Amino acid sequence: MPEVKPRIAFGDFAKLDLRVAKVLEAHDHPNADKLICMTIDLGSEQRQIIAGLKDHCTSQSRVGKNVVVLINLEPRKMRGLESNGMLLAATFEQAGALRVVVVTTDGDVPPGAAIA
C-alpha cells in the first residue's frame, strides 16, 4: 500500500473541482509512447486531456465512457500538446505488475456533474 500523505484541511480539498466527463474521442499521442489524447465533454464545454494510459488500455476503449476529471488544474504541455485537466485513476500492484484502472461512474451520470 502506498504511504499515506499528510492530512489537509477541508478547505484545501474543497478547492479541487472534480467532474464527470464523457470521452468523445481518443487517440494515441503522436509524439509519446505512453500517452493517450482524449476529447472530453464536460456538459458546458469540451476539452483535451492527456493521460499516461497507453500501457494499460487502448485509446478506443475509452470512447463513450464516463471518467472523473480534475478540471481546475493549470494546463500542462505534454510532449507538445496541451492537457486541460487530469483524469483520475487508481494504481496498484497485482501479480508483480503495475495496474492502472480509470475512475468512472457506477451509473449514467450527465457530463459536468460535480463530484462531492
Backbone as a chain_set.jsonl record, in Angstrom:
{"seq": "MPEVKPRIAFGDFAKLDLRVAKVLEAHDHPNADKLICMTIDLGSEQRQIIAGLKDHCTSQSRVGKNVVVLINLEPRKMRGLESNGMLLAATFEQAGALRVVVVTTDGDVPPGAAIA", "coords": {"N": [[0.85, -1.181, 0.0], [0.559, 2.248, -0.811], [2.334, 4.965, 0.773], [0.633, 6.928, 3.205], [-0.43, 10.19, 2.617], [0.182, 13.46, 4.118], [-2.353, 14.884, 6.285], [-4.876, 17.152, 5.163], [-6.549, 20.343, 5.296], [-10.141, 20.696, 5.172], [-10.872, 22.841, 3.589], [-8.767, 23.0, 1.746], [-9.161, 20.648, 0.268], [-11.671, 21.285, -0.786], [-11.066, 23.077, -2.768], [-10.533, 21.641, -5.038], [-11.886, 20.879, -8.18], [-13.739, 18.498, -9.154], [-15.128, 16.595, -11.724], [-17.593, 14.757, -13.618], [-16.959, 13.464, -16.798], [-17.572, 12.79, -20.251], [-15.941, 10.711, -22.518], [-15.321, 11.678, -25.706], [-13.686, 11.408, -27.979], [-10.671, 9.616, -28.682], [-7.194, 9.122, -29.036], [-3.918, 7.836, -29.81], [-1.114, 9.594, -28.57], [0.802, 11.56, -30.788], [3.536, 11.952, -30.402], [4.526, 10.478, -28.275], [5.119, 7.502, -26.44], [3.535, 6.433, -24.363], [1.266, 7.925, -23.917], [-2.179, 8.924, -24.131], [-4.439, 10.866, -25.956], [-7.374, 12.609, -25.268], [-10.595, 13.828, -26.117], [-12.883, 15.393, -24.173], [-16.226, 15.684, -22.891], [-17.678, 18.086, -20.938], [-20.217, 18.864, -20.443], [-20.828, 21.738, -20.453], [-18.717, 22.502, -21.978], [-16.042, 21.363, -24.171], [-12.948, 19.659, -23.817], [-9.415, 18.97, -24.176], [-7.678, 16.328, -22.772], [-4.765, 14.688, -21.562], [-3.398, 11.565, -20.896], [-1.375, 9.125, -19.215], [-1.935, 6.351, -20.196], [-1.539, 4.391, -22.106], [-0.094, 1.981, -21.826], [-1.881, 0.485, -20.451], [-4.434, 0.353, -21.479], [-6.379, 0.518, -24.528], [-6.679, 3.337, -26.712], [-9.161, 3.564, -27.99], [-10.819, 2.087, -26.322], [-11.659, 3.807, -24.38], [-13.474, 5.602, -25.432], [-16.716, 6.96, -25.255], [-17.037, 6.393, -22.594], [-17.719, 7.304, -19.186], [-15.688, 9.35, -17.177], [-13.736, 10.464, -14.348], [-12.609, 13.671, -13.713], [-10.176, 16.093, -12.819], [-10.774, 19.38, -13.091], [-9.867, 21.97, -12.638], [-7.143, 22.247, -12.705], [-4.061, 23.718, -13.579], [-3.327, 24.215, -17.061], [-1.167, 21.974, -18.898], [1.653, 21.328, -20.852], [2.259, 18.442, -22.683], [4.527, 16.661, -24.169], [4.381, 18.442, -26.326], [1.634, 18.857, -26.754], [-1.313, 20.316, -25.313], [-2.698, 19.633, -22.152], [-5.741, 19.866, -20.501], [-6.699, 19.389, -17.81], [-6.969, 16.663, -15.441], [-7.202, 13.233, -15.572], [-8.59, 10.9, -13.337], [-7.26, 8.009, -11.792], [-6.869, 4.76, -10.375], [-3.999, 3.255, -9.007], [-2.122, 0.313, -8.612], [-0.302, -2.578, -7.446], [-0.3, -5.756, -8.934], [0.162, -9.126, -9.028], [2.887, -8.678, -9.398], [2.964, -6.688, -11.308], [2.33, -3.319, -12.413], [-0.869, -1.978, -12.144], [-3.354, 0.014, -13.659], [-6.349, 1.61, -13.234], [-9.005, 3.31, -14.522], [-10.925, 5.821, -12.953], [-14.375, 5.788, -12.797], [-17.964, 6.154, -13.305], [-20.698, 4.625, -11.545], [-23.213, 4.52, -12.546], [-25.451, 6.019, -14.981], [-24.451, 9.167, -15.483], [-24.719, 12.626, -16.007], [-22.549, 14.526, -18.208], [-20.346, 16.857, -16.703], [-21.378, 16.796, -14.165], [-20.88, 17.435, -10.738], [-18.41, 16.146, -8.53], [-18.736, 15.351, -5.262]], "CA": [[0.0, 0.0, 0.0], [1.36, 3.47, -0.834], [2.391, 5.739, 2.01], [-0.45, 7.887, 3.363], [0.036, 11.578, 2.568], [-0.247, 14.242, 5.29], [-3.73, 15.386, 6.291], [-5.094, 18.517, 4.693], [-7.793, 20.949, 5.771], [-11.25, 20.529, 4.243], [-10.822, 23.959, 2.652], [-7.846, 22.656, 0.663], [-9.857, 19.674, -0.578], [-12.794, 21.957, -1.455], [-10.546, 23.817, -3.922], [-10.494, 20.746, -6.192], [-13.13, 20.811, -8.937], [-13.812, 17.173, -9.767], [-16.363, 16.476, -12.507], [-17.785, 13.635, -14.528], [-16.824, 13.828, -18.207], [-17.73, 11.681, -21.202], [-14.877, 10.71, -23.526], [-15.893, 11.75, -27.05], [-12.691, 10.901, -28.924], [-9.394, 9.262, -28.078], [-6.186, 8.614, -29.967], [-2.568, 7.801, -29.261], [-0.348, 10.836, -28.731], [1.708, 11.339, -31.92], [4.945, 12.114, -30.037], [4.821, 9.822, -26.998], [4.797, 6.072, -26.45], [2.638, 6.005, -23.296], [0.185, 8.883, -23.7], [-3.414, 8.918, -24.911], [-5.111, 12.166, -26.014], [-8.824, 12.432, -25.252], [-11.5, 14.961, -26.103], [-13.926, 15.072, -23.197], [-17.392, 16.556, -22.799], [-17.99, 18.474, -19.562], [-21.567, 19.431, -20.433], [-20.815, 23.123, -20.927], [-17.556, 22.688, -22.858], [-15.204, 20.216, -24.483], [-11.532, 19.897, -23.556], [-8.461, 17.891, -24.422], [-6.822, 15.895, -21.665], [-3.773, 13.691, -21.963], [-3.13, 10.674, -19.758], [-0.42, 8.047, -19.448], [-2.704, 5.105, -20.098], [-1.357, 3.507, -23.262], [0.369, 0.661, -21.399], [-2.907, -0.16, -19.648], [-5.667, 0.203, -22.246], [-6.306, 1.122, -25.853], [-7.352, 4.63, -26.754], [-10.559, 3.389, -28.388], [-11.607, 1.517, -25.221], [-12.105, 4.917, -23.528], [-14.521, 6.37, -26.097], [-18.071, 6.712, -24.768], [-17.023, 6.105, -21.153], [-17.655, 8.381, -18.208], [-14.469, 9.369, -16.381], [-13.684, 11.533, -13.355], [-11.534, 14.57, -14.123], [-9.893, 17.326, -12.08], [-10.841, 20.349, -14.192], [-9.287, 23.287, -12.353], [-5.691, 22.144, -12.699], [-3.49, 24.554, -14.632], [-2.965, 23.465, -18.273], [0.215, 21.491, -18.936], [2.104, 20.771, -22.138], [2.758, 17.082, -22.577], [5.12, 16.308, -25.457], [3.953, 19.379, -27.354], [0.189, 19.07, -26.762], [-1.774, 20.821, -24.027], [-3.703, 18.898, -21.397], [-6.555, 20.8, -19.728], [-7.338, 18.636, -16.74], [-6.298, 15.4, -15.087], [-8.057, 12.075, -15.405], [-8.282, 10.173, -12.115], [-7.117, 6.564, -11.947], [-6.277, 4.029, -9.256], [-2.807, 2.483, -9.375], [-1.771, -0.69, -7.609], [0.476, -3.697, -7.961], [-1.004, -7.031, -8.937], [0.99, -10.189, -9.615], [4.183, -8.129, -9.762], [2.863, -5.681, -12.371], [1.547, -2.133, -12.096], [-2.199, -1.888, -12.764], [-3.97, 1.333, -13.657], [-7.776, 1.482, -13.509], [-9.6, 4.64, -14.608], [-12.085, 6.052, -12.087], [-15.555, 6.041, -13.611], [-19.2, 6.203, -12.535], [-21.41, 3.367, -11.421], [-24.432, 4.622, -13.318], [-25.493, 7.049, -16.008], [-24.312, 10.492, -14.866], [-24.505, 13.57, -17.103], [-21.272, 15.24, -18.228], [-20.299, 18.096, -15.93], [-21.854, 16.607, -12.79], [-19.809, 17.646, -9.763], [-18.088, 15.083, -7.576], [-18.701, 15.989, -3.937]], "C": [[0.893, 1.242, 0.0], [1.302, 4.191, 0.505], [1.248, 6.755, 2.034], [0.137, 9.293, 3.402], [-0.454, 12.325, 3.801], [-1.696, 14.709, 5.149], [-3.771, 16.821, 5.775], [-6.399, 19.035, 5.286], [-8.883, 20.743, 4.724], [-11.247, 21.632, 3.193], [-9.886, 23.696, 1.486], [-8.489, 21.647, -0.285], [-10.967, 20.345, -1.396], [-12.343, 22.771, -2.667], [-10.525, 22.957, -5.188], [-11.866, 20.715, -6.863], [-13.119, 19.511, -9.731], [-15.161, 17.031, -10.449], [-16.389, 15.166, -13.281], [-17.667, 14.181, -15.948], [-17.047, 12.584, -19.058], [-16.63, 11.809, -22.249], [-15.535, 10.635, -24.906], [-14.982, 11.133, -28.103], [-11.437, 10.543, -28.147], [-8.463, 8.733, -29.158], [-4.823, 8.628, -29.284], [-1.878, 9.133, -29.529], [0.673, 10.613, -29.843], [3.193, 11.382, -31.562], [5.321, 11.438, -28.724], [4.336, 8.378, -27.036], [3.708, 5.667, -25.46], [1.402, 6.872, -23.117], [-0.984, 8.686, -24.659], [-4.031, 10.313, -24.806], [-6.616, 11.915, -26.101], [-9.527, 13.777, -25.352], [-12.641, 14.564, -25.189], [-15.028, 16.12, -23.239], [-17.678, 16.803, -21.324], [-19.381, 19.089, -19.45], [-21.586, 20.82, -21.03], [-19.659, 23.407, -21.88], [-16.892, 21.346, -23.149], [-13.759, 20.618, -24.258], [-10.712, 18.712, -24.026], [-7.734, 17.6, -23.117], [-5.904, 14.803, -22.191], [-3.429, 12.872, -20.736], [-2.183, 9.556, -20.161], [-1.051, 6.684, -19.295], [-2.348, 4.049, -21.13], [-0.858, 2.106, -22.894], [-0.732, -0.155, -20.717], [-4.245, -0.345, -20.361], [-5.459, 0.791, -23.633], [-7.057, 2.451, -25.823], [-8.837, 4.45, -27.074], [-11.432, 2.79, -27.289], [-12.132, 2.589, -24.279], [-13.308, 5.639, -24.106], [-15.907, 5.947, -25.586], [-18.165, 6.484, -23.273], [-17.106, 7.402, -20.351], [-16.353, 8.233, -17.432], [-14.582, 10.501, -15.369], [-12.43, 12.342, -13.635], [-11.417, 15.734, -13.145], [-9.814, 18.43, -13.12], [-10.212, 21.7, -13.891], [-7.78, 23.219, -12.109], [-5.154, 23.011, -13.832], [-3.12, 23.691, -15.837], [-1.48, 23.1, -18.259], [0.516, 20.941, -20.321], [2.693, 19.392, -21.883], [3.211, 16.651, -23.972], [4.549, 17.143, -26.59], [2.462, 19.637, -27.445], [-0.272, 19.468, -25.363], [-2.856, 19.928, -23.44], [-4.412, 19.882, -20.485], [-7.38, 20.069, -18.687], [-6.551, 17.368, -16.473], [-7.338, 14.315, -14.846], [-7.641, 11.34, -14.136], [-8.247, 8.673, -12.38], [-6.519, 5.984, -10.677], [-5.072, 3.254, -9.776], [-2.487, 1.526, -8.238], [-0.96, -1.789, -8.271], [-0.337, -4.974, -7.852], [-0.146, -8.042, -9.675], [2.309, -9.627, -10.148], [4.164, -7.072, -10.854], [2.017, -4.504, -11.889], [0.23, -2.169, -12.853], [-2.695, -0.464, -12.638], [-5.421, 1.152, -14.083], [-8.393, 2.88, -13.441], [-10.821, 4.718, -13.694], [-13.255, 6.471, -12.968], [-16.787, 6.076, -12.724], [-19.888, 4.851, -12.556], [-22.684, 3.359, -12.265], [-24.33, 5.72, -14.356], [-25.528, 8.416, -15.339], [-24.036, 11.479, -15.995], [-23.136, 14.231, -17.037], [-21.378, 16.567, -17.478], [-20.773, 17.946, -14.504], [-20.668, 16.718, -11.83], [-19.637, 16.411, -8.89], [-17.935, 15.766, -6.218], [-18.178, 15.036, -2.899]], "O": [[1.882, 1.288, 0.732], [0.347, 4.045, 1.267], [0.931, 7.367, 1.013], [1.09, 9.553, 4.137], [-1.395, 11.884, 4.46], [-2.196, 14.903, 4.041], [-2.822, 17.589, 5.936], [-7.246, 18.257, 5.723], [-8.592, 20.628, 3.534], [-11.583, 21.387, 2.034], [-10.162, 24.114, 0.361], [-8.374, 21.778, -1.504], [-11.173, 20.007, -2.561], [-13.169, 23.118, -3.511], [-10.502, 23.494, -6.295], [-12.885, 20.546, -6.194], [-12.565, 19.436, -10.828], [-16.203, 17.302, -9.854], [-15.355, 14.558, -13.557], [-18.215, 15.239, -16.259], [-16.748, 11.466, -18.636], [-16.412, 12.888, -22.801], [-16.214, 9.661, -25.232], [-15.441, 10.428, -29.001], [-11.175, 11.101, -27.081], [-8.873, 8.004, -30.062], [-4.611, 9.343, -28.304], [-2.045, 9.723, -30.597], [1.348, 9.584, -29.852], [4.025, 10.903, -32.332], [6.333, 11.79, -28.119], [3.28, 8.076, -27.592], [3.022, 4.668, -25.677], [0.571, 6.588, -22.254], [-0.808, 8.332, -25.825], [-4.135, 10.875, -23.716], [-7.073, 11.106, -26.91], [-9.099, 14.754, -24.738], [-13.289, 13.537, -25.392], [-14.797, 17.282, -23.575], [-17.892, 15.866, -20.555], [-19.686, 19.762, -18.465], [-22.286, 21.061, -22.014], [-19.635, 24.456, -22.523], [-17.139, 20.344, -22.478], [-13.382, 21.769, -24.477], [-11.225, 17.614, -24.243], [-7.241, 18.507, -22.446], [-6.233, 14.092, -23.141], [-3.196, 13.422, -19.66], [-2.191, 9.099, -21.304], [-0.732, 5.946, -18.363], [-2.816, 2.915, -21.033], [-1.174, 1.142, -23.591], [-0.547, -1.339, -20.436], [-5.093, -1.11, -19.903], [-4.472, 1.483, -23.878], [-7.955, 2.654, -25.006], [-9.68, 5.123, -26.481], [-12.651, 2.96, -27.309], [-12.986, 2.293, -23.444], [-14.089, 6.229, -23.36], [-16.224, 4.761, -25.499], [-19.267, 6.392, -22.733], [-16.627, 8.451, -20.781], [-15.96, 7.123, -17.072], [-15.421, 11.39, -15.513], [-11.337, 11.795, -13.776], [-12.421, 16.29, -12.699], [-8.902, 18.436, -13.946], [-10.038, 22.507, -14.805], [-7.222, 24.046, -11.388], [-5.726, 23.036, -14.921], [-2.653, 22.564, -15.67], [-0.653, 23.813, -17.691], [-0.271, 20.183, -20.888], [3.514, 19.204, -20.986], [2.397, 16.323, -24.835], [4.266, 16.632, -27.674], [2.05, 20.557, -28.152], [0.291, 19.028, -24.361], [-3.796, 19.523, -24.124], [-3.764, 20.649, -19.774], [-8.61, 20.129, -18.692], [-5.597, 17.043, -17.18], [-8.237, 14.468, -14.019], [-6.447, 11.176, -13.888], [-9.091, 8.136, -13.098], [-5.748, 6.65, -9.986], [-5.121, 2.667, -10.857], [-2.569, 1.88, -7.062], [-0.934, -1.913, -9.495], [-0.973, -5.246, -6.834], [0.228, -7.822, -10.827], [2.791, -10.037, -11.204], [5.219, -6.605, -11.284], [1.111, -4.665, -11.071], [0.214, -2.368, -14.067], [-2.476, 0.188, -11.617], [-5.699, 0.61, -15.153], [-8.307, 3.551, -12.412], [-11.644, 3.804, -13.661], [-13.141, 7.39, -13.78], [-16.662, 6.03, -11.5], [-19.687, 4.044, -13.463], [-23.17, 2.295, -12.65], [-23.259, 6.282, -14.583], [-26.519, 8.779, -14.705], [-23.203, 11.203, -16.859], [-22.614, 14.473, -15.95], [-22.362, 17.296, -17.603], [-20.6, 18.862, -13.7], [-19.596, 16.166, -12.079], [-20.604, 15.725, -8.559], [-17.099, 16.654, -6.053], [-18.077, 15.396, -1.726]]}, "num_chains": 1, "name": "protein.A"}
